[in-house]
Amino acid sequence: ATACGMAAAGLLAGPGAEAAQKPKSGPAPQAAPAPAPAPDAARPGGERSTRQLLQAGGLAIEEGGFQAARDRFREAADIDPRLAQAHFGLALAALGEGDHRGAERALRTALDLAPSQAEIRYAIGVTEFVFGDPRAAEPDLRAAADGDKRLLEARYAVGLAAAERADLAGAEAAFRECLRLDGQHGPS
């Protein structure tokens, strides 16, 4: 499975999965917009719900169909522009197509809509680490690790970022914390 495919699966199966089934709640907007249609509700003209579109986009990413995924996530975002998972999916599709700037924009939008979503912060950190400045990635990776203690990938990435800047003690501490939290993945 590709990293994008695994992330897409997490889009619907991770701690924020319930949000893919209903509009994302967050800070109240300045002007009260019209309520978004319920994602699971039947839509006029046989249109698919946001939940169906998110699922279709995730499946397309797992199959390497990044254009189709982008189209499905765009449809979901058009139905509910406040749906952070749709923007997160757009970011994954953009990464799959090699559009790092588009991925960054979509991730920042998703983060604005769901600032407490550790998975989004983690994706921003990894994108910064791989395609930008590894040093700039560390605060986002730390925020992801602190935001969800179960997101060991973020803690591990903090260790990689520390090693990248030659902070071997920091890297060791991060890796040891991963082992403390989940000893099943340690050396045998």
Protein Blocks (a to p, Z undefined) as FASTA:
>chain_A
ZZklmmmmmmmmmmklmmmmpccdddddfbdcdddddfkbccehhiacfklmmmmmmmmm
mnopamlmmmmmmmmmmmmmmlmklmmmmmmmmmmnopaklmmmmmmmmmmmmmmlmklm
mmmmmmmmmmmcfklmmmmmmmmmmmomklmmlmmmmmmmmmmnopaklmmmmmmmmmmm
mmmlmcZZ
